[in-house]
């Protein structure tokens, strides 16, 4: 088995049978399908359970599994530190990261709807891939594709003639988020709770976002956002400054966490750890800790 890990979200992929030179991670990053030079690293962890081992132990003191040290039996390369490991290892014997590879999906794939749990088939709007729920008509826009859609709408507004701008009516008006029912939804990719955010702070359109995987839009929310943008409504400078400050603080926090993971031996990047981080982000957003 040949593994490849995304340097941003640390999702692992089994690329043993993948022939394409590049593919897109579910977080939106373009990954190069290239082999890494293996490293003969000292064994610090049991490949079966991840427990620490000391010296030249032949068996793990915790689970009793054999500690494989013969270079000829080490064919699996850790996607994080590139250490040689046994093919059947569940953990890297050098850095301790857990091996949880996912299948590389190149042509889109179905995802569960975060509202009604129906399977959402992959769709395309031009060159943008997304998933649409055929039951509730919601849209899942992965990665940075949401920003691309918005950029196109804004560009359309800028290129319009002045007379056309005057005659173009907003397709939706703002609403009061305080009067809307609060429901936290799970990301269809990682099943962690998403953040609820008022688009542009003053639109009244509440979108659900997973900072690692994408944005969820209810059936009418894309229309409402388009109407807000095309109406020419501007968010106040104070609110924009607050939003940018929160985003910078969040990105700094993510960078610090990645650095901490890289420096801590035996750190295991699992879906559970990413979900816990997202829950923290929810509370940070609620209490203005960002």
C-alpha positions, 0 to 999 in steps of 0.5 A, spaced: 500 500 500 502 507 498 499 512 502 499 520 501 497 525 506 494 532 505 499 537 508 493 542 510 488 537 513 492 531 514 487 526 510 490 520 508 489 517 501 491 510 498 494 512 492 496 504 490 492 504 484 491 511 482 495 513 476 493 520 475 499 525 477 494 530 481 488 530 484 484 534 489 483 533 496 476 534 500 479 540 503 480 543 496 488 543 496 491 540 489 495 534 491 501 531 487 501 523 486 508 522 487 513 517 491 517 520 497 524 517 499 523 512 505 527 514 511 530 508 516 527 511 522 528 509 529 522 505 532 519 508 538 512 506 537 508 499 536 505 498 529 499 495 532 497 499 537 501 505 537 504 504 544 511 506 546 516 501 546 523 502 549 530 499 546 530 493 542 524 490 545 521 484 540 514 484 543 510 490 545 509 490 552 502 493 551 498 489 546 504 483 545 504 484 538 511 483 534 516 489 533 518 488 526 525 491 525 527 487 519 528 493 513 526 487 508 519 487 512 518 494 512 514 496 505 509 501 508 512 508 508 509 513 513 505 519 509 507 524 515 514 522 516 516 517 511 519 512 516 519 505 513 513 501 517 511 494 516 505 493 511 500 491 516 502 496 521 496 501 523 501 506 526 507 509 524 513 506 528 517 512 528 512 518 529 506 514 531 501 517 526 495 512 525 494 510 518 487 511 516 487 512 508 481 514 504 479 512 497 481 517 492 475 519 488 476 523 482 469 524 479 465 526 484 461 522 489 455 521 493 455 525 500 449 524 505 445 531 506 446 534 513 438 536 513 434 530 511 440 525 510 438 523 503 444 521 498 446 527 494 449 526 487 455 530 484 453 535 480 457 540 476 456 548 475 461 549 469 467 547 472 465 547 479 463 540 482 458 540 488 453 536 491 445 537 490 440 534 495 434 532 490 429 531 496 430 538 500 434 542 494 440 544 498 447 545 496 454 542 498 459 546 495 466 543 497 473 547 499 474 554 496 468 553 490 464 557 494 468 563 494 469 562 486 461 562 485 461 569 489 467 571 485 463 570 479 457 573 482 461 580 484 464 580 477 457 580 474 455 586 478 461 590 476 461 588 469 454 591 468 452 597 465 450 603 470 443 603 467 442 595 468 444 596 475 439 601 476 433 596 473 436 590 476 432 589 482 434 584 488 432 577 488 432 577 496 432 582 501 436 581 508 432 577 514 433 577 522 437 571 524 435 572 531 428 570 528 430 564 525 431 557 528 438 555 530 440 548 528 447 546 528 448 541 522 454 536 521 459 536 515 457 531 510 465 529 509 467 529 516 461 529 520 463 534 525 458 540 527 459 546 522 459 553 524 453 558 523 455 564 520 451 571 517 454 572 510 458 578 510 455 580 517 449 583 515 446 580 509 441 576 514 443 569 510 446 564 515 450 559 512 453 553 515 461 552 514 466 547 515 473 550 515 476 544 512 471 541 507 466 546 504 459 550 505 452 548 506 447 552 503 439 551 504 435 551 498 434 558 497 440 561 500 444 561 494 438 565 491 438 570 497 446 571 497 446 573 489 440 578 491 444 581 496 450 581 492 447 584 486 443 589 490 449 593 491 449 592 499 455 594 502 457 591 509 460 596 514 467 597 515 467 596 522 463 589 521 468 587 515 474 589 520 471 584 525 470 579 520 477 579 517 480 579 524 476 573 526 479 570 520 486 571 522 485 569 529 482 562 526 488 561 521 493 563 526 490 558 531 490 552 526 497 554 524 499 553 531 495 546 532 499 544 526 506 546 529 504 542 535 502 536 532 508 536 528 513 537 534 509 532 538 511 525 537 506 520 537 500 525 535 495 521 531 491 525 526 484 522 526 477 524 524 475 524 532 481 529 533 478 534 527 471 533 530 473 536 537 477 541 534 471 543 530 467 543 536 472 548 539 471 553 533 463 553 534 464 555 542 469 560 540 465 563 535 459 563 539 463 567 545 467 571 540 473 567 542 476 568 535 
